[in-house]
Amino acid sequence: MGVDKYKDGFKITLRPTTLNIPFTWKKEKVVFVNSMSDFFHDEILTDFIKSVFLVMNTTPQHTYQVLTKRSDRLIAIADQLKWTDNIWMGIYVEILTMLKN
């Protein structure tokens, strides 16, 4: 894609240094937290997810959209996370159609 962040393709890559970026924005933003990944992937440590939630919780002027298809993991750790009104959580599903010959 020509962007350094995506040089490893879809390999799970955590970027903790980017967590401070929302604190620098002067205007309100809507942020798609994980546009090229799944935030609740098993390889993403719960502690890292908590760190991201802390940023979202402490920057209420921004709205964060988080999507996952891993609802089981989301449900398993949801009570460990603080859910503020500026977090929009969504679950998407893939629908497969099986055609019989």
C-alpha positions in Angstrom: 0.0 0.0 0.0 3.1 2.2 0.0 2.7 3.2 3.7 5.3 2.2 6.2 2.7 1.0 8.8 1.5 -1.6 6.4 4.9 -3.0 5.2 4.1 -6.3 6.9 0.7 -6.7 5.3 -1.9 -8.0 7.6 0.5 -9.4 10.2 -0.5 -8.4 13.7 1.5 -5.3 14.6 1.0 -3.3 17.8 2.0 0.4 17.7 1.9 1.6 21.3 3.7 4.8 20.4 0.6 6.0 18.5 -1.5 5.9 21.6 -0.6 9.5 22.5 -1.7 10.9 19.1 -5.4 11.6 20.1 -4.2 13.9 22.9 -2.6 16.2 20.3 -5.6 16.8 18.1 -7.1 20.3 18.5 -10.5 19.4 17.0 -13.0 16.6 17.6 -12.5 13.6 15.4 -14.2 10.3 14.6 -11.6 7.5 14.6 -11.9 4.1 13.1 -9.7 2.3 15.6 -8.8 -0.7 13.6 -9.5 -0.2 10.0 -7.0 -2.8 8.8 -7.3 -5.3 11.6 -9.5 -6.9 14.2 -9.0 -5.2 17.6 -10.2 -8.4 19.5 -7.9 -10.8 17.6 -6.5 -13.5 20.0 -2.9 -12.2 19.3 -3.7 -8.8 20.7 -2.9 -8.8 24.4 -5.7 -7.8 26.7 -3.4 -5.3 28.4 -2.9 -3.5 25.0 -6.6 -3.4 24.5 -7.0 -1.9 28.0 -4.3 0.7 27.1 -6.3 1.7 24.0 -9.5 1.9 26.0 -7.8 4.2 28.5 -6.9 6.6 25.7 -10.5 6.5 24.4 -11.8 7.0 27.9 -9.6 10.0 28.6 -10.3 11.8 25.3 -14.1 12.1 25.3 -14.1 14.8 22.7 -13.3 12.2 20.1 -15.6 9.4 18.9 -14.1 6.0 18.4 -15.5 3.3 16.2 -14.4 -0.2 17.0 -15.5 -3.2 14.9 -14.8 -6.9 15.4 -16.0 -10.2 14.1 -14.6 -11.9 17.3 -17.6 -11.4 19.5 -16.6 -14.3 21.8 -13.4 -12.5 22.8 -15.2 -9.2 23.1 -17.7 -10.7 25.5 -15.0 -12.5 27.5 -13.1 -9.3 28.3 -15.9 -6.7 28.1 -16.2 -6.4 31.9 -12.5 -5.5 32.2 -13.0 -2.5 30.0 -14.5 0.9 30.7 -17.2 1.7 28.2 -17.6 5.5 27.8 -20.3 7.1 25.5 -17.7 8.0 22.9 -16.9 4.4 22.1 -19.1 2.9 19.3 -18.7 -0.9 19.4 -19.9 -2.9 16.4 -19.8 -6.6 15.5 -19.9 -7.7 11.9 -20.5 -11.1 10.6 -19.6 -12.9 7.4 -22.5 -14.7 5.8 -21.6 -17.6 3.6 -24.0 -19.1 1.2 -23.6 -22.8 0.4 -25.0 -23.7 -3.0 -25.9 -27.3 -3.7 -25.2 -28.6 -7.1 
